[in-house]
Amino acid sequence: MQAYVTSDVGMTREINEDYFSVSYPGDEVQLFIIADGMGGYNGGEVASKLAVQSVRNYILSNYEETDKSRESLLKLVKASVQYANMIV
């Protein structure tokens, strides 16, 4: 599988607030995570980076405890987003 990511600051912002994380080939868990910035709020780029890192860390820390079923993986992703929301 090949993955490509691109992001653009757009026409109204001076700083690109988007952040992403893509797993390396061969990683046990393949994650493709992107967070949009916060539309010009102070620290939007920090918030999106923290959100992506929190989701990634949560999933990687809890992946082995799941039974790898679709339902369990969906619960893990949902929990990771809730965790990131709490952190941000």
FENRAHU-V637300 format. One line per field, one symbol per residue. burial: 1 if it has 9 or more other C-alpha atoms within 8 Angstrom, else 0. Layout:
burial: ???
//
This chain:
burial: 0000000010000001111111100000010011101100000110111111111101110100010000011001100110110000
//
